[in-house]
Amino acid sequence: MVSRRILTVLVTTAFLLPVAIVVILAVARLLSAMEDGAAALVLDRIALAAGVVWATDLVCLLLAVGLNTLGPPPES
């Protein structure tokens, strides 16, 4: 049985990380348009790392929900 706190953290992260990734990429494009290529590259790498964390979070969420489903039935 996976605790509700872990599921809450995984779901919250799954919803917030894509928003953060989009904001980071938007700022990177803005910096690129202002001809600050070095800062844009750094933000691109940060967005890539956040995307990897997001994918890992989704896999962990899938496994946690699966374990929660396969757990023992609740006692009445």
PDB file of N, H, CA, C and O in Angstrom:
ATOM      1  N   MET A   1       0.840  -1.180   0.000  1.00  0.00           N
ATOM      2  CA  MET A   1       0.000   0.000   0.000  1.00  0.00           C
ATOM      3  C   MET A   1       0.888   1.248   0.000  1.00  0.00           C
ATOM      4  O   MET A   1       1.778   1.377   0.840  1.00  0.00           O
ATOM      5  N   VAL A   2       0.654   2.130  -0.908  1.00  0.00           N
ATOM      6  H   VAL A   2      -0.069   2.025  -1.590  1.00  0.00           H
ATOM      7  CA  VAL A   2       1.410   3.375  -1.012  1.00  0.00           C
ATOM      8  C   VAL A   2       0.657   4.453  -0.239  1.00  0.00           C
ATOM      9  O   VAL A   2      -0.563   4.571  -0.350  1.00  0.00           O
ATOM     10  N   SER A   3       1.393   5.233   0.541  1.00  0.00           N
ATOM     11  H   SER A   3       2.384   5.137   0.631  1.00  0.00           H
ATOM     12  CA  SER A   3       0.731   6.235   1.378  1.00  0.00           C
ATOM     13  C   SER A   3       0.119   7.346   0.520  1.00  0.00           C
ATOM     14  O   SER A   3       0.550   7.609  -0.603  1.00  0.00           O
ATOM     15  N   ARG A   4      -0.887   7.976   1.088  1.00  0.00           N
ATOM     16  H   ARG A   4      -1.236   7.763   2.000  1.00  0.00           H
ATOM     17  CA  ARG A   4      -1.564   9.073   0.382  1.00  0.00           C
ATOM     18  C   ARG A   4      -0.630  10.258   0.179  1.00  0.00           C
ATOM     19  O   ARG A   4      -0.753  10.984  -0.807  1.00  0.00           O
ATOM     20  N   ARG A   5       0.291  10.453   1.094  1.00  0.00           N
ATOM     21  H   ARG A   5       0.391   9.863   1.895  1.00  0.00           H
ATOM     22  CA  ARG A   5       1.224  11.574   0.979  1.00  0.00           C
ATOM     23  C   ARG A   5       2.108  11.408  -0.255  1.00  0.00           C
ATOM     24  O   ARG A   5       2.341  12.370  -0.987  1.00  0.00           O
ATOM     25  N   ILE A   6       2.597  10.194  -0.484  1.00  0.00           N
ATOM     26  H   ILE A   6       2.407   9.413   0.111  1.00  0.00           H
ATOM     27  CA  ILE A   6       3.437   9.938  -1.661  1.00  0.00           C
ATOM     28  C   ILE A   6       2.628  10.145  -2.934  1.00  0.00           C
ATOM     29  O   ILE A   6       3.110  10.764  -3.883  1.00  0.00           O
ATOM     30  N   LEU A   7       1.407   9.632  -2.960  1.00  0.00           N
ATOM     31  H   LEU A   7       1.015   9.129  -2.189  1.00  0.00           H
ATOM     32  CA  LEU A   7       0.557   9.822  -4.138  1.00  0.00           C
ATOM     33  C   LEU A   7       0.263  11.302  -4.378  1.00  0.00           C
ATOM     34  O   LEU A   7       0.250  11.757  -5.521  1.00  0.00           O
ATOM     35  N   THR A   8       0.029  12.045  -3.307  1.00  0.00           N
ATOM     36  H   THR A   8       0.039  11.675  -2.378  1.00  0.00           H
ATOM     37  CA  THR A   8      -0.242  13.475  -3.442  1.00  0.00           C
ATOM     38  C   THR A   8       0.961  14.216  -4.017  1.00  0.00           C
ATOM     39  O   THR A   8       0.810  15.071  -4.889  1.00  0.00           O
ATOM     40  N   VAL A   9       2.143  13.888  -3.531  1.00  0.00           N
ATOM     41  H   VAL A   9       2.265  13.193  -2.822  1.00  0.00           H
ATOM     42  CA  VAL A   9       3.358  14.536  -4.043  1.00  0.00           C
ATOM     43  C   VAL A   9       3.564  14.188  -5.513  1.00  0.00           C
ATOM     44  O   VAL A   9       3.896  15.062  -6.313  1.00  0.00           O
ATOM     45  N   LEU A  10       3.371  12.927  -5.876  1.00  0.00           N
ATOM     46  H   LEU A  10       3.101  12.217  -5.226  1.00  0.00           H
ATOM     47  CA  LEU A  10       3.565  12.510  -7.265  1.00  0.00           C
ATOM     48  C   LEU A  10       2.563  13.182  -8.203  1.00  0.00           C
ATOM     49  O   LEU A  10       2.931  13.620  -9.294  1.00  0.00           O
ATOM     50  N   VAL A  11       1.310  13.265  -7.788  1.00  0.00           N
ATOM     51  H   VAL A  11       1.011  12.910  -6.903  1.00  0.00           H
ATOM     52  CA  VAL A  11       0.289  13.895  -8.635  1.00  0.00           C
ATOM     53  C   VAL A  11       0.543  15.397  -8.756  1.00  0.00           C
ATOM     54  O   VAL A  11       0.430  15.960  -9.845  1.00  0.00           O
ATOM     55  N   THR A  12       0.884  16.040  -7.650  1.00  0.00           N
ATOM     56  H   THR A  12       0.976  15.582  -6.765  1.00  0.00           H
ATOM     57  CA  THR A  12       1.165  17.477  -7.686  1.00  0.00           C
ATOM     58  C   THR A  12       2.358  17.775  -8.583  1.00  0.00           C
ATOM     59  O   THR A  12       2.336  18.724  -9.367  1.00  0.00           O
ATOM     60  N   THR A  13       3.391  16.963  -8.461  1.00  0.00           N
ATOM     61  H   THR A  13       3.409  16.193  -7.825  1.00  0.00           H
ATOM     62  CA  THR A  13       4.566  17.143  -9.309  1.00  0.00           C
ATOM     63  C   THR A  13       4.221  16.910 -10.773  1.00  0.00           C
ATOM     64  O   THR A  13       4.714  17.618 -11.652  1.00  0.00           O
ATOM     65  N   ALA A  14       3.376  15.922 -11.036  1.00  0.00           N
ATOM     66  H   ALA A  14       2.976  15.347 -10.322  1.00  0.00           H
ATOM     67  CA  ALA A  14       2.989  15.626 -12.419  1.00  0.00           C
ATOM     68  C   ALA A  14       2.216  16.784 -13.046  1.00  0.00           C
ATOM     69  O   ALA A  14       2.272  16.979 -14.260  1.00  0.00           O
ATOM     70  N   PHE A  15       1.496  17.553 -12.230  1.00  0.00           N
ATOM     71  H   PHE A  15       1.451  17.394 -11.244  1.00  0.00           H
ATOM     72  CA  PHE A  15       0.756  18.695 -12.769  1.00  0.00           C
ATOM     73  C   PHE A  15       1.600  19.962 -12.869  1.00  0.00           C
ATOM     74  O   PHE A  15       1.404  20.760 -13.786  1.00  0.00           O
ATOM     75  N   LEU A  16       2.526  20.157 -11.948  1.00  0.00           N
ATOM     76  H   LEU A  16       2.684  19.509 -11.204  1.00  0.00           H
ATOM     77  CA  LEU A  16       3.273  21.414 -11.909  1.00  0.00           C
ATOM     78  C   LEU A  16       4.511  21.428 -12.800  1.00  0.00           C
ATOM     79  O   LEU A  16       4.874  22.479 -13.329  1.00  0.00           O
ATOM     80  N   LEU A  17       5.159  20.294 -12.975  1.00  0.00           N
ATOM     81  H   LEU A  17       4.865  19.440 -12.546  1.00  0.00           H
ATOM     82  CA  LEU A  17       6.385  20.279 -13.775  1.00  0.00           C
ATOM     83  C   LEU A  17       6.177  20.700 -15.232  1.00  0.00           C
ATOM     84  O   LEU A  17       7.013  21.439 -15.752  1.00  0.00           O
ATOM     85  N   PRO A  18       5.122  20.277 -15.915  1.00  0.00           N
ATOM     86  CA  PRO A  18       4.953  20.748 -17.296  1.00  0.00           C
ATOM     87  C   PRO A  18       4.800  22.266 -17.389  1.00  0.00           C
ATOM     88  O   PRO A  18       5.288  22.886 -18.333  1.00  0.00           O
ATOM     89  N   VAL A  19       4.129  22.853 -16.417  1.00  0.00           N
ATOM     90  H   VAL A  19       3.733  22.349 -15.649  1.00  0.00           H
ATOM     91  CA  VAL A  19       3.976  24.309 -16.404  1.00  0.00           C
ATOM     92  C   VAL A  19       5.339  24.972 -16.227  1.00  0.00           C
ATOM     93  O   VAL A  19       5.657  25.946 -16.909  1.00  0.00           O
ATOM     94  N   ALA A  20       6.137  24.440 -15.312  1.00  0.00           N
ATOM     95  H   ALA A  20       5.879  23.649 -14.758  1.00  0.00           H
ATOM     96  CA  ALA A  20       7.475  24.992 -15.089  1.00  0.00           C
ATOM     97  C   ALA A  20       8.346  24.838 -16.328  1.00  0.00           C
ATOM     98  O   ALA A  20       9.115  25.738 -16.665  1.00  0.00           O
ATOM     99  N   ILE A  21       8.228  23.707 -17.001  1.00  0.00           N
ATOM    100  H   ILE A  21       7.604  22.976 -16.727  1.00  0.00           H
ATOM    101  CA  ILE A  21       9.020  23.471 -18.213  1.00  0.00           C
ATOM    102  C   ILE A  21       8.658  24.487 -19.292  1.00  0.00           C
ATOM    103  O   ILE A  21       9.542  25.031 -19.954  1.00  0.00           O
ATOM    104  N   VAL A  22       7.372  24.745 -19.471  1.00  0.00           N
ATOM    105  H   VAL A  22       6.654  24.304 -18.933  1.00  0.00           H
ATOM    106  CA  VAL A  22       6.932  25.708 -20.488  1.00  0.00           C
ATOM    107  C   VAL A  22       7.439  27.108 -20.156  1.00  0.00           C
ATOM    108  O   VAL A  22       7.882  27.833 -21.048  1.00  0.00           O
ATOM    109  N   VAL A  23       7.380  27.493 -18.889  1.00  0.00           N
ATOM    110  H   VAL A  23       7.020  26.905 -18.165  1.00  0.00           H
ATOM    111  CA  VAL A  23       7.869  28.816 -18.492  1.00  0.00           C
ATOM    112  C   VAL A  23       9.375  28.919 -18.727  1.00  0.00           C
ATOM    113  O   VAL A  23       9.853  29.928 -19.245  1.00  0.00           O
ATOM    114  N   ILE A  24      10.114  27.892 -18.354  1.00  0.00           N
ATOM    115  H   ILE A  24       9.725  27.073 -17.933  1.00  0.00           H
ATOM    116  CA  ILE A  24      11.570  27.908 -18.555  1.00  0.00           C
ATOM    117  C   ILE A  24      11.902  28.000 -20.040  1.00  0.00           C
ATOM    118  O   ILE A  24      12.785  28.763 -20.433  1.00  0.00           O
ATOM    119  N   LEU A  25      11.199  27.227 -20.867  1.00  0.00           N
ATOM    120  H   LEU A  25      10.481  26.608 -20.548  1.00  0.00           H
ATOM    121  CA  LEU A  25      11.459  27.283 -22.307  1.00  0.00           C
ATOM    122  C   LEU A  25      11.077  28.640 -22.903  1.00  0.00           C
ATOM    123  O   LEU A  25      11.749  29.129 -23.811  1.00  0.00           O
ATOM    124  N   ALA A  26      10.007  29.244 -22.398  1.00  0.00           N
ATOM    125  H   ALA A  26       9.461  28.847 -21.661  1.00  0.00           H
ATOM    126  CA  ALA A  26       9.618  30.570 -22.898  1.00  0.00           C
ATOM    127  C   ALA A  26      10.680  31.612 -22.558  1.00  0.00           C
ATOM    128  O   ALA A  26      11.018  32.454 -23.390  1.00  0.00           O
ATOM    129  N   VAL A  27      11.197  31.556 -21.351  1.00  0.00           N
ATOM    130  H   VAL A  27      10.922  30.872 -20.675  1.00  0.00           H
ATOM    131  CA  VAL A  27      12.256  32.494 -20.966  1.00  0.00           C
ATOM    132  C   VAL A  27      13.517  32.231 -21.783  1.00  0.00           C
ATOM    133  O   VAL A  27      14.221  33.167 -22.161  1.00  0.00           O
ATOM    134  N   ALA A  28      13.800  30.964 -22.055  1.00  0.00           N
ATOM    135  H   ALA A  28      13.228  30.204 -21.748  1.00  0.00           H
ATOM    136  CA  ALA A  28      14.971  30.633 -22.884  1.00  0.00           C
ATOM    137  C   ALA A  28      14.822  31.203 -24.288  1.00  0.00           C
ATOM    138  O   ALA A  28      15.784  31.731 -24.847  1.00  0.00           O
ATOM    139  N   ARG A  29      13.622  31.101 -24.868  1.00  0.00           N
ATOM    140  H   ARG A  29      12.841  30.671 -24.414  1.00  0.00           H
ATOM    141  CA  ARG A  29      13.406  31.674 -26.200  1.00  0.00           C
ATOM    142  C   ARG A  29      13.519  33.192 -26.166  1.00  0.00           C
ATOM    143  O   ARG A  29      14.046  33.798 -27.099  1.00  0.00           O
ATOM    144  N   LEU A  30      13.025  33.808 -25.092  1.00  0.00           N
ATOM    145  H   LEU A  30      12.597  33.315 -24.334  1.00  0.00           H
ATOM    146  CA  LEU A  30      13.149  35.258 -24.948  1.00  0.00           C
ATOM    147  C   LEU A  30      14.621  35.669 -24.882  1.00  0.00           C
ATOM    148  O   LEU A  30      15.034  36.627 -25.535  1.00  0.00           O
ATOM    149  N   LEU A  31      15.397  34.948 -24.101  1.00  0.00           N
ATOM    150  H   LEU A  31      15.061  34.169 -23.571  1.00  0.00           H
ATOM    151  CA  LEU A  31      16.823  35.251 -24.008  1.00  0.00           C
ATOM    152  C   LEU A  31      17.530  35.007 -25.328  1.00  0.00           C
ATOM    153  O   LEU A  31      18.456  35.734 -25.687  1.00  0.00           O
ATOM    154  N   SER A  32      17.099  33.994 -26.044  1.00  0.00           N
ATOM    155  H   SER A  32      16.347  33.403 -25.752  1.00  0.00           H
ATOM    156  CA  SER A  32      17.690  33.717 -27.352  1.00  0.00           C
ATOM    157  C   SER A  32      17.381  34.854 -28.328  1.00  0.00           C
ATOM    158  O   SER A  32      18.233  35.238 -29.129  1.00  0.00           O
ATOM    159  N   ALA A  33      16.167  35.387 -28.258  1.00  0.00           N
ATOM    160  H   ALA A  33      15.474  35.076 -27.607  1.00  0.00           H
ATOM    161  CA  ALA A  33      15.804  36.507 -29.127  1.00  0.00           C
ATOM    162  C   ALA A  33      16.580  37.773 -28.762  1.00  0.00           C
ATOM    163  O   ALA A  33      16.804  38.642 -29.604  1.00  0.00           O
ATOM    164  N   MET A  34      16.982  37.860 -27.505  1.00  0.00           N
ATOM    165  H   MET A  34      16.800  37.154 -26.821  1.00  0.00           H
ATOM    166  CA  MET A  34      17.782  39.006 -27.062  1.00  0.00           C
ATOM    167  C   MET A  34      19.273  38.749 -27.266  1.00  0.00           C
ATOM    168  O   MET A  34      20.118  39.490 -26.763  1.00  0.00           O
ATOM    169  N   GLU A  35      19.580  37.697 -28.003  1.00  0.00           N
ATOM    170  H   GLU A  35      18.894  37.095 -28.412  1.00  0.00           H
ATOM    171  CA  GLU A  35      20.946  37.312 -28.363  1.00  0.00           C
ATOM    172  C   GLU A  35      21.823  36.977 -27.156  1.00  0.00           C
ATOM    173  O   GLU A  35      23.018  37.270 -27.137  1.00  0.00           O
ATOM    174  N   ASP A  36      21.205  36.361 -26.157  1.00  0.00           N
ATOM    175  H   ASP A  36      20.234  36.123 -26.172  1.00  0.00           H
ATOM    176  CA  ASP A  36      21.961  35.835 -25.015  1.00  0.00           C
ATOM    177  C   ASP A  36      21.927  34.313 -25.115  1.00  0.00           C
ATOM    178  O   ASP A  36      21.202  33.636 -24.386  1.00  0.00           O
ATOM    179  N   GLY A  37      22.724  33.805 -26.028  1.00  0.00           N
ATOM    180  H   GLY A  37      23.314  34.354 -26.620  1.00  0.00           H
ATOM    181  CA  GLY A  37      22.710  32.379 -26.335  1.00  0.00           C
ATOM    182  C   GLY A  37      23.172  31.497 -25.193  1.00  0.00           C
ATOM    183  O   GLY A  37      22.672  30.384 -25.032  1.00  0.00           O
ATOM    184  N   ALA A  38      24.119  31.975 -24.393  1.00  0.00           N
ATOM    185  H   ALA A  38      24.525  32.879 -24.523  1.00  0.00           H
ATOM    186  CA  ALA A  38      24.640  31.159 -23.290  1.00  0.00           C
ATOM    187  C   ALA A  38      23.559  30.907 -22.238  1.00  0.00           C
ATOM    188  O   ALA A  38      23.384  29.777 -21.783  1.00  0.00           O
ATOM    189  N   ALA A  39      22.840  31.954 -21.855  1.00  0.00           N
ATOM    190  H   ALA A  39      22.983  32.872 -22.224  1.00  0.00           H
ATOM    191  CA  ALA A  39      21.778  31.796 -20.859  1.00  0.00           C
ATOM    192  C   ALA A  39      20.636  30.954 -21.418  1.00  0.00           C
ATOM    193  O   ALA A  39      20.038  30.159 -20.693  1.00  0.00           O
ATOM    194  N   ALA A  40      20.332  31.125 -22.700  1.00  0.00           N
ATOM    195  H   ALA A  40      20.818  31.770 -23.289  1.00  0.00           H
ATOM    196  CA  ALA A  40      19.282  30.321 -23.326  1.00  0.00           C
ATOM    197  C   ALA A  40      19.668  28.848 -23.330  1.00  0.00           C
ATOM    198  O   ALA A  40      18.822  27.983 -23.104  1.00  0.00           O
ATOM    199  N   LEU A  41      20.932  28.563 -23.583  1.00  0.00           N
ATOM    200  H   LEU A  41      21.619  29.266 -23.766  1.00  0.00           H
ATOM    201  CA  LEU A  41      21.399  27.178 -23.577  1.00  0.00           C
ATOM    202  C   LEU A  41      21.296  26.569 -22.185  1.00  0.00           C
ATOM    203  O   LEU A  41      20.904  25.412 -22.036  1.00  0.00           O
ATOM    204  N   VAL A  42      21.647  27.347 -21.169  1.00  0.00           N
ATOM    205  H   VAL A  42      21.966  28.287 -21.290  1.00  0.00           H
ATOM    206  CA  VAL A  42      21.540  26.860 -19.789  1.00  0.00           C
ATOM    207  C   VAL A  42      20.085  26.547 -19.455  1.00  0.00           C
ATOM    208  O   VAL A  42      19.793  25.501 -18.874  1.00  0.00           O
ATOM    209  N   LEU A  43      19.176  27.440 -19.817  1.00  0.00           N
ATOM    210  H   LEU A  43      19.412  28.289 -20.289  1.00  0.00           H
ATOM    211  CA  LEU A  43      17.759  27.201 -19.531  1.00  0.00           C
ATOM    212  C   LEU A  43      17.208  26.034 -20.341  1.00  0.00           C
ATOM    213  O   LEU A  43      16.338  25.306 -19.863  1.00  0.00           O
ATOM    214  N   ASP A  44      17.705  25.849 -21.561  1.00  0.00           N
ATOM    215  H   ASP A  44      18.412  26.440 -21.949  1.00  0.00           H
ATOM    216  CA  ASP A  44      17.300  24.679 -22.341  1.00  0.00           C
ATOM    217  C   ASP A  44      17.706  23.393 -21.635  1.00  0.00           C
ATOM    218  O   ASP A  44      16.932  22.436 -21.586  1.00  0.00           O
ATOM    219  N   ARG A  45      18.912  23.369 -21.089  1.00  0.00           N
ATOM    220  H   ARG A  45      19.540  24.146 -21.128  1.00  0.00           H
ATOM    221  CA  ARG A  45      19.388  22.176 -20.367  1.00  0.00           C
ATOM    222  C   ARG A  45      18.585  21.950 -19.086  1.00  0.00           C
ATOM    223  O   ARG A  45      18.294  20.811 -18.723  1.00  0.00           O
ATOM    224  N   ILE A  46      18.231  23.034 -18.409  1.00  0.00           N
ATOM    225  H   ILE A  46      18.467  23.960 -18.705  1.00  0.00           H
ATOM    226  CA  ILE A  46      17.411  22.911 -17.206  1.00  0.00           C
ATOM    227  C   ILE A  46      16.033  22.362 -17.567  1.00  0.00           C
ATOM    228  O   ILE A  46      15.498  21.511 -16.855  1.00  0.00           O
ATOM    229  N   ALA A  47      15.457  22.840 -18.663  1.00  0.00           N
ATOM    230  H   ALA A  47      15.891  23.531 -19.242  1.00  0.00           H
ATOM    231  CA  ALA A  47      14.156  22.339 -19.109  1.00  0.00           C
ATOM    232  C   ALA A  47      14.248  20.867 -19.496  1.00  0.00           C
ATOM    233  O   ALA A  47      13.328  20.095 -19.228  1.00  0.00           O
ATOM    234  N   LEU A  48      15.352  20.478 -20.122  1.00  0.00           N
ATOM    235  H   LEU A  48      16.100  21.105 -20.339  1.00  0.00           H
ATOM    236  CA  LEU A  48      15.550  19.070 -20.464  1.00  0.00           C
ATOM    237  C   LEU A  48      15.621  18.214 -19.206  1.00  0.00           C
ATOM    238  O   LEU A  48      15.010  17.147 -19.145  1.00  0.00           O
ATOM    239  N   ALA A  49      16.361  18.673 -18.210  1.00  0.00           N
ATOM    240  H   ALA A  49      16.858  19.540 -18.260  1.00  0.00           H
ATOM    241  CA  ALA A  49      16.453  17.938 -16.944  1.00  0.00           C
ATOM    242  C   ALA A  49      15.088  17.856 -16.266  1.00  0.00           C
ATOM    243  O   ALA A  49      14.734  16.817 -15.709  1.00  0.00           O
ATOM    244  N   ALA A  50      14.329  18.937 -16.309  1.00  0.00           N
ATOM    245  H   ALA A  50      14.617  19.781 -16.762  1.00  0.00           H
ATOM    246  CA  ALA A  50      12.985  18.920 -15.727  1.00  0.00           C
ATOM    247  C   ALA A  50      12.082  17.956 -16.483  1.00  0.00           C
ATOM    248  O   ALA A  50      11.226  17.308 -15.881  1.00  0.00           O
ATOM    249  N   GLY A  51      12.261  17.856 -17.789  1.00  0.00           N
ATOM    250  H   GLY A  51      12.956  18.383 -18.278  1.00  0.00           H
ATOM    251  CA  GLY A  51      11.488  16.888 -18.567  1.00  0.00           C
ATOM    252  C   GLY A  51      11.811  15.459 -18.183  1.00  0.00           C
ATOM    253  O   GLY A  51      10.922  14.610 -18.128  1.00  0.00           O
ATOM    254  N   VAL A  52      13.073  15.190 -17.920  1.00  0.00           N
ATOM    255  H   VAL A  52      13.796  15.880 -17.964  1.00  0.00           H
ATOM    256  CA  VAL A  52      13.468  13.849 -17.471  1.00  0.00           C
ATOM    257  C   VAL A  52      12.871  13.559 -16.094  1.00  0.00           C
ATOM    258  O   VAL A  52      12.389  12.455 -15.841  1.00  0.00           O
ATOM    259  N   VAL A  53      12.905  14.548 -15.214  1.00  0.00           N
ATOM    260  H   VAL A  53      13.296  15.445 -15.420  1.00  0.00           H
ATOM    261  CA  VAL A  53      12.302  14.379 -13.886  1.00  0.00           C
ATOM    262  C   VAL A  53      10.802  14.155 -14.013  1.00  0.00           C
ATOM    263  O   VAL A  53      10.233  13.337 -13.290  1.00  0.00           O
ATOM    264  N   TRP A  54      10.161  14.873 -14.925  1.00  0.00           N
ATOM    265  H   TRP A  54      10.624  15.537 -15.512  1.00  0.00           H
ATOM    266  CA  TRP A  54       8.722  14.715 -15.136  1.00  0.00           C
ATOM    267  C   TRP A  54       8.397  13.312 -15.637  1.00  0.00           C
ATOM    268  O   TRP A  54       7.456  12.687 -15.148  1.00  0.00           O
ATOM    269  N   ALA A  55       9.159  12.811 -16.599  1.00  0.00           N
ATOM    270  H   ALA A  55       9.924  13.319 -16.996  1.00  0.00           H
ATOM    271  CA  ALA A  55       8.929  11.459 -17.113  1.00  0.00           C
ATOM    272  C   ALA A  55       9.133  10.421 -16.014  1.00  0.00           C
ATOM    273  O   ALA A  55       8.368   9.463 -15.907  1.00  0.00           O
ATOM    274  N   THR A  56      10.159  10.612 -15.205  1.00  0.00           N
ATOM    275  H   THR A  56      10.781  11.390 -15.292  1.00  0.00           H
ATOM    276  CA  THR A  56      10.405   9.698 -14.086  1.00  0.00           C
ATOM    277  C   THR A  56       9.265   9.761 -13.083  1.00  0.00           C
ATOM    278  O   THR A  56       8.846   8.732 -12.552  1.00  0.00           O
ATOM    279  N   ASP A  57       8.765  10.952 -12.823  1.00  0.00           N
ATOM    280  H   ASP A  57       9.106  11.787 -13.255  1.00  0.00           H
ATOM    281  CA  ASP A  57       7.641  11.119 -11.907  1.00  0.00           C
ATOM    282  C   ASP A  57       6.400  10.402 -12.429  1.00  0.00           C
ATOM    283  O   ASP A  57       5.679   9.769 -11.657  1.00  0.00           O
ATOM    284  N   LEU A  58       6.148  10.498 -13.727  1.00  0.00           N
ATOM    285  H   LEU A  58       6.733  11.012 -14.354  1.00  0.00           H
ATOM    286  CA  LEU A  58       4.976   9.826 -14.288  1.00  0.00           C
ATOM    287  C   LEU A  58       5.095   8.312 -14.180  1.00  0.00           C
ATOM    288  O   LEU A  58       4.108   7.630 -13.905  1.00  0.00           O
ATOM    289  N   VAL A  59       6.292   7.781 -14.393  1.00  0.00           N
ATOM    290  H   VAL A  59       7.094   8.335 -14.616  1.00  0.00           H
ATOM    291  CA  VAL A  59       6.499   6.336 -14.248  1.00  0.00           C
ATOM    292  C   VAL A  59       6.301   5.925 -12.789  1.00  0.00           C
ATOM    293  O   VAL A  59       5.653   4.915 -12.511  1.00  0.00           O
ATOM    294  N   CYS A  60       6.853   6.699 -11.863  1.00  0.00           N
ATOM    295  H   CYS A  60       7.379   7.519 -12.089  1.00  0.00           H
ATOM    296  CA  CYS A  60       6.677   6.397 -10.439  1.00  0.00           C
ATOM    297  C   CYS A  60       5.211   6.490 -10.033  1.00  0.00           C
ATOM    298  O   CYS A  60       4.731   5.684  -9.236  1.00  0.00           O
ATOM    299  N   LEU A  61       4.503   7.470 -10.581  1.00  0.00           N
ATOM    300  H   LEU A  61       4.893   8.125 -11.228  1.00  0.00           H
ATOM    301  CA  LEU A  61       3.077   7.604 -10.287  1.00  0.00           C
ATOM    302  C   LEU A  61       2.305   6.396 -10.803  1.00  0.00           C
ATOM    303  O   LEU A  61       1.424   5.877 -10.119  1.00  0.00           O
ATOM    304  N   LEU A  62       2.635   5.957 -11.997  1.00  0.00           N
ATOM    305  H   LEU A  62       3.351   6.379 -12.553  1.00  0.00           H
ATOM    306  CA  LEU A  62       1.985   4.776 -12.559  1.00  0.00           C
ATOM    307  C   LEU A  62       2.240   3.550 -11.690  1.00  0.00           C
ATOM    308  O   LEU A  62       1.317   2.785 -11.411  1.00  0.00           O
ATOM    309  N   LEU A  63       3.478   3.358 -11.264  1.00  0.00           N
ATOM    310  H   LEU A  63       4.228   3.979 -11.490  1.00  0.00           H
ATOM    311  CA  LEU A  63       3.805   2.221 -10.402  1.00  0.00           C
ATOM    312  C   LEU A  63       3.118   2.330  -9.045  1.00  0.00           C
ATOM    313  O   LEU A  63       2.643   1.326  -8.515  1.00  0.00           O
ATOM    314  N   ALA A  64       3.058   3.524  -8.478  1.00  0.00           N
ATOM    315  H   ALA A  64       3.443   4.340  -8.908  1.00  0.00           H
ATOM    316  CA  ALA A  64       2.423   3.708  -7.175  1.00  0.00           C
ATOM    317  C   ALA A  64       0.929   3.418  -7.244  1.00  0.00           C
ATOM    318  O   ALA A  64       0.376   2.777  -6.351  1.00  0.00           O
ATOM    319  N   VAL A  65       0.281   3.886  -8.294  1.00  0.00           N
ATOM    320  H   VAL A  65       0.731   4.407  -9.019  1.00  0.00           H
ATOM    321  CA  VAL A  65      -1.154   3.619  -8.440  1.00  0.00           C
ATOM    322  C   VAL A  65      -1.388   2.124  -8.673  1.00  0.00           C
ATOM    323  O   VAL A  65      -2.346   1.551  -8.153  1.00  0.00           O
ATOM    324  N   GLY A  66      -0.508   1.499  -9.457  1.00  0.00           N
ATOM    325  H   GLY A  66       0.270   1.964  -9.879  1.00  0.00           H
ATOM    326  CA  GLY A  66      -0.624   0.059  -9.673  1.00  0.00           C
ATOM    327  C   GLY A  66      -0.450  -0.725  -8.387  1.00  0.00           C
ATOM    328  O   GLY A  66      -1.209  -1.657  -8.120  1.00  0.00           O
ATOM    329  N   LEU A  67       0.545  -0.357  -7.586  1.00  0.00           N
ATOM    330  H   LEU A  67       1.162   0.400  -7.803  1.00  0.00           H
ATOM    331  CA  LEU A  67       0.746  -1.033  -6.300  1.00  0.00           C
ATOM    332  C   LEU A  67      -0.426  -0.787  -5.366  1.00  0.00           C
ATOM    333  O   LEU A  67      -0.827  -1.677  -4.616  1.00  0.00           O
ATOM    334  N   ASN A  68      -0.971   0.406  -5.412  1.00  0.00           N
ATOM    335  H   ASN A  68      -0.645   1.129  -6.022  1.00  0.00           H
ATOM    336  CA  ASN A  68      -2.127   0.724  -4.578  1.00  0.00           C
ATOM    337  C   ASN A  68      -3.334  -0.114  -4.981  1.00  0.00           C
ATOM    338  O   ASN A  68      -4.109  -0.550  -4.130  1.00  0.00           O
ATOM    339  N   THR A  69      -3.487  -0.333  -6.277  1.00  0.00           N
ATOM    340  H   THR A  69      -2.858   0.021  -6.968  1.00  0.00           H
ATOM    341  CA  THR A  69      -4.612  -1.119  -6.773  1.00  0.00           C
ATOM    342  C   THR A  69      -4.448  -2.594  -6.434  1.00  0.00           C
ATOM    343  O   THR A  69      -5.424  -3.265  -6.098  1.00  0.00           O
ATOM    344  N   LEU A  70      -3.229  -3.099  -6.518  1.00  0.00           N
ATOM    345  H   LEU A  70      -2.436  -2.554  -6.790  1.00  0.00           H
ATOM    346  CA  LEU A  70      -2.982  -4.513  -6.262  1.00  0.00           C
ATOM    347  C   LEU A  70      -2.848  -4.845  -4.788  1.00  0.00           C
ATOM    348  O   LEU A  70      -2.723  -6.015  -4.426  1.00  0.00           O
ATOM    349  N   GLY A  71      -2.873  -3.839  -3.937  1.00  0.00           N
ATOM    350  H   GLY A  71      -2.975  -2.889  -4.231  1.00  0.00           H
ATOM    351  CA  GLY A  71      -2.720  -4.056  -2.502  1.00  0.00           C
ATOM    352  C   GLY A  71      -3.905  -4.816  -1.929  1.00  0.00           C
ATOM    353  O   GLY A  71      -4.880  -5.092  -2.629  1.00  0.00           O
ATOM    354  N   PRO A  72      -3.810  -5.148  -0.651  1.00  0.00           N
ATOM    355  CA  PRO A  72      -4.912  -5.881  -0.016  1.00  0.00           C
ATOM    356  C   PRO A  72      -6.176  -5.026   0.031  1.00  0.00           C
ATOM    357  O   PRO A  72      -6.096  -3.802   0.124  1.00  0.00           O
ATOM    358  N   PRO A  73      -7.340  -5.668  -0.032  1.00  0.00           N
ATOM    359  CA  PRO A  73      -8.596  -4.898   0.014  1.00  0.00           C
ATOM    360  C   PRO A  73      -8.759  -4.243   1.386  1.00  0.00           C
ATOM    361  O   PRO A  73      -8.286  -4.774   2.391  1.00  0.00           O
ATOM    362  N   PRO A  74      -9.424  -3.098   1.428  1.00  0.00           N
ATOM    363  CA  PRO A  74      -9.627  -2.432   2.726  1.00  0.00           C
ATOM    364  C   PRO A  74     -10.521  -3.271   3.627  1.00  0.00           C
ATOM    365  O   PRO A  74     -11.480  -3.897   3.175  1.00  0.00           O
ATOM    366  N   GLU A  75     -10.186  -3.268   4.903  1.00  0.00           N
ATOM    367  H   GLU A  75      -9.408  -2.760   5.270  1.00  0.00           H
ATOM    368  CA  GLU A  75     -10.979  -4.043   5.861  1.00  0.00           C
ATOM    369  C   GLU A  75     -12.227  -3.268   6.244  1.00  0.00           C
ATOM    370  O   GLU A  75     -12.182  -2.058   6.467  1.00  0.00           O
ATOM    371  N   SER A  76     -13.341  -3.983   6.318  1.00  0.00           N
ATOM    372  H   SER A  76     -13.377  -4.966   6.137  1.00  0.00           H
ATOM    373  CA  SER A  76     -14.613  -3.330   6.644  1.00  0.00           C
ATOM    374  C   SER A  76     -14.875  -3.358   8.121  1.00  0.00           C
ATOM    375  O   SER A  76     -15.901  -2.853   8.576  1.00  0.00           O
TER     376      SER A  76
END
